[in-house]
Amino acid sequence: LGIKQGFRVGKWQGFFDVAGFWSEYYNMMEFQFLALYFQVKNVGDTRIIGGEISIAGQGKIGKVSIDLIAGYNYLDPRYVNFTDSIDGKPIISTTSDSVNILKYRSRHTGKLDVQAGYKNFSIGGTFQYMSFMENIDNYLDSPIAFPSIRAFRDREDIQRGTFILNARVSYRYKFAKISLLGNNLLNSEYWLRPGRLEAPRNIALRLDFNIEGKEKK
């Protein structure tokens, strides 16, 4: 359930969006790590409640055009039968934390993207935040079986969440566009799946062509 409202203030226009959601899954299936491999297990019923707020707009400051997109999402994903026996053992015995939250999820995520353009030049940046992944499989979090994963998750900077900053600069001339792209400029160490680090800081130069054929008469 949500509401979306457009707005216009001087040379600025855009929309504001607020939404809430409630999802329930019956007999949900979930991957669980069993020593050497993952296996699909039934984890009973689950309930995911949350909300999202976003804003998008565009306008001008003098001769400079500005585009803005920002959003925040909150999740409260829970097991309905967290302490009950499912498939011979309670779900709580398979998670890395005693907090009732579905595995491999971040409760808080946010994103801000801003771009400014002047004639053929443009410059922009994207900032993303993902809160700490509170629950994973308890075996993966074991200091004996996977000490490196446990040590990574115990770091204070990791528990504060992940901050990712990307930036871009481009220039367009006729049918060509050259861009300088910087990804993960803060060189954040993070993963979307335990044990698999995402790409470190990297900078790339990109050249795009748009060649249109002319109609023969």
C-alpha positions as CSV (number, residue, x, y, z in Angstrom):
1,L,0.0,0.0,0.0
2,G,1.5,3.3,-1.0
3,I,1.1,6.8,-2.2
4,K,2.9,8.7,-4.9
5,Q,2.8,12.4,-5.3
6,G,4.2,14.6,-7.9
7,F,5.5,18.1,-7.2
8,R,6.7,21.2,-8.9
9,V,8.7,24.1,-7.3
10,G,9.9,26.7,-9.7
11,K,12.2,25.0,-12.2
12,W,12.2,21.8,-10.1
13,Q,9.8,18.9,-10.6
14,G,9.6,15.3,-9.5
15,F,7.7,12.8,-7.3
16,F,7.7,11.6,-3.8
17,D,6.8,7.9,-3.1
18,V,6.0,6.2,0.3
19,A,4.9,2.5,0.5
20,G,4.5,-0.2,3.0
21,F,4.3,-4.0,2.4
22,W,3.4,-7.2,4.3
23,S,4.2,-10.5,2.7
24,E,3.7,-14.0,4.1
25,Y,5.1,-17.2,2.8
26,Y,3.8,-20.7,3.7
27,N,6.2,-23.7,3.8
28,M,9.0,-21.5,2.5
29,M,12.1,-23.2,1.1
30,E,15.6,-22.0,2.0
31,F,19.1,-23.0,1.2
32,Q,21.1,-24.3,4.2
33,F,24.8,-25.1,4.3
34,L,25.6,-28.7,5.3
35,A,29.3,-29.1,5.8
36,L,30.3,-29.3,2.1
37,Y,27.3,-28.3,0.1
38,F,24.0,-26.4,0.2
39,Q,20.7,-28.2,0.5
40,V,17.1,-26.9,0.1
41,K,15.2,-27.2,3.4
42,N,11.7,-26.3,4.5
43,V,11.7,-23.6,7.1
44,G,8.0,-23.3,7.7
45,D,6.1,-20.0,7.4
46,T,7.8,-16.6,7.2
47,R,6.6,-13.0,7.4
48,I,8.3,-10.0,5.7
49,I,7.1,-6.5,6.8
50,G,8.7,-3.3,5.6
51,G,8.5,0.1,4.1
52,E,10.1,2.2,1.4
53,I,10.4,5.8,0.8
54,S,11.8,7.4,-2.4
55,I,12.1,10.7,-4.1
56,A,13.1,11.6,-7.7
57,G,13.4,15.0,-9.2
58,Q,15.1,17.2,-11.8
59,G,15.7,20.9,-12.2
60,K,18.2,23.6,-12.9
61,I,20.7,25.7,-11.0
62,G,21.5,28.4,-13.4
63,K,22.5,26.6,-16.7
64,V,23.3,23.4,-14.9
65,S,20.7,20.6,-15.0
66,I,20.4,18.4,-11.9
67,D,18.9,14.9,-11.7
68,L,18.3,13.3,-8.3
69,I,17.1,9.9,-7.2
70,A,17.1,8.8,-3.5
71,G,15.5,6.0,-1.6
72,Y,15.5,4.0,1.6
73,N,14.1,0.6,2.3
74,Y,13.4,-1.1,5.7
75,L,12.8,-4.9,6.1
76,D,11.6,-6.9,9.1
77,P,11.9,-10.5,7.7
78,R,11.0,-13.1,10.3
79,Y,10.5,-16.8,10.7
80,V,7.1,-17.6,12.2
81,N,8.3,-20.8,13.7
82,F,11.8,-19.7,14.8
83,T,12.0,-21.8,17.9
84,D,9.8,-24.7,16.7
85,S,11.1,-27.9,15.4
86,I,11.3,-28.0,11.6
87,D,12.7,-31.0,9.7
88,G,13.9,-32.4,13.0
89,K,15.5,-29.3,14.6
90,P,14.5,-25.7,15.4
91,I,15.3,-22.9,12.9
92,I,17.2,-21.0,15.6
93,S,19.7,-23.8,15.8
94,T,20.7,-23.2,12.2
95,T,21.2,-19.4,12.3
96,S,24.4,-17.5,13.3
97,D,22.5,-15.2,15.7
98,S,19.6,-15.7,18.1
99,V,17.8,-12.7,16.6
100,N,14.8,-13.8,14.6
101,I,15.6,-12.5,11.1
102,L,15.8,-14.4,7.8
103,K,19.3,-15.3,6.7
104,Y,21.3,-13.3,4.2
105,R,19.3,-10.1,4.4
106,S,20.0,-6.5,5.3
107,R,17.3,-4.7,7.3
108,H,18.3,-1.3,6.0
109,T,19.3,-0.3,2.5
110,G,19.6,3.2,1.0
111,K,20.7,4.8,-2.3
112,L,21.4,8.3,-3.5
113,D,22.2,9.2,-7.1
114,V,22.9,12.8,-8.2
115,Q,24.0,13.9,-11.7
116,A,24.8,17.4,-12.9
117,G,25.0,18.3,-16.6
118,Y,26.3,21.4,-18.4
119,K,26.2,21.5,-22.2
120,N,28.1,18.3,-23.3
121,F,29.6,17.6,-19.9
122,S,28.1,15.6,-17.1
123,I,29.3,14.5,-13.6
124,G,27.5,12.3,-11.2
125,G,27.8,10.0,-8.2
126,T,26.0,7.2,-6.5
127,F,26.1,6.4,-2.7
128,Q,24.8,3.1,-1.4
129,Y,24.4,1.7,2.1
130,M,23.6,-1.8,3.2
131,S,23.3,-2.7,6.9
132,F,25.1,-5.6,8.5
133,M,23.9,-9.1,7.4
134,E,22.8,-10.2,10.9
135,N,22.0,-13.9,10.2
136,I,23.8,-16.5,8.0
137,D,24.1,-20.2,8.4
138,N,25.6,-21.1,11.8
139,Y,28.1,-23.5,10.2
140,L,29.5,-20.8,7.9
141,D,29.9,-18.5,11.0
142,S,31.8,-21.2,12.9
143,P,35.3,-20.1,14.1
144,I,36.5,-23.7,13.7
145,A,35.0,-24.6,10.2
146,F,35.4,-21.1,8.6
147,P,37.6,-18.9,10.9
148,S,38.1,-16.3,8.1
149,I,34.4,-15.7,7.6
150,R,33.8,-15.4,11.4
151,A,36.8,-13.0,11.7
152,F,35.4,-10.8,8.9
153,R,31.9,-10.7,10.4
154,D,33.4,-9.7,13.8
155,R,35.1,-6.6,12.5
156,E,33.6,-3.4,13.8
157,D,33.6,-1.7,10.4
158,I,31.7,-4.6,8.9
159,Q,29.1,-4.5,11.6
160,R,28.4,-0.8,11.0
161,G,27.3,-1.7,7.5
162,T,28.6,-1.2,4.0
163,F,29.1,2.2,2.3
164,I,29.8,2.2,-1.4
165,L,30.6,5.3,-3.5
166,N,30.7,5.4,-7.3
167,A,31.4,8.4,-9.5
168,R,31.3,9.2,-13.2
169,V,32.4,12.0,-15.5
170,S,31.5,12.1,-19.2
171,Y,31.8,14.3,-22.3
172,R,29.6,13.9,-25.4
173,Y,30.7,15.1,-28.9
174,K,28.4,14.5,-31.8
175,F,28.1,10.7,-32.1
176,A,30.7,9.8,-29.4
177,K,30.8,9.8,-25.7
178,I,33.8,9.3,-23.4
179,S,33.4,8.5,-19.8
180,L,35.6,8.1,-16.7
181,L,34.0,5.7,-14.2
182,G,35.1,5.1,-10.7
183,N,33.5,2.2,-8.7
184,N,33.8,1.5,-5.0
185,L,36.0,4.6,-4.5
186,L,36.0,4.1,-0.7
187,N,37.6,0.7,-1.4
188,S,35.0,-0.9,0.9
189,E,35.4,-4.6,1.7
190,Y,32.0,-6.2,1.5
191,W,30.1,-9.2,0.3
192,L,26.7,-10.0,-1.0
193,R,27.3,-13.7,-0.3
194,P,29.5,-14.9,2.7
195,G,33.1,-15.7,1.6
196,R,32.9,-14.0,-1.8
197,L,34.3,-10.4,-1.7
198,E,32.9,-7.9,-4.2
199,A,35.2,-5.9,-6.5
200,P,37.7,-3.4,-4.9
201,R,38.2,0.1,-6.1
202,N,38.5,0.3,-9.8
203,I,38.6,3.1,-12.4
204,A,37.7,2.6,-16.1
205,L,37.7,4.7,-19.3
206,R,34.8,4.0,-21.6
207,L,34.1,5.1,-25.1
208,D,30.6,4.9,-26.7
209,F,29.7,5.4,-30.4
210,N,26.3,6.0,-31.8
211,I,26.4,5.6,-35.6
212,E,23.2,6.2,-37.4
213,G,22.8,5.2,-41.0
214,K,21.4,7.7,-43.5
215,E,18.4,6.9,-45.6
216,K,19.2,6.7,-49.3
217,K,17.0,8.6,-51.7
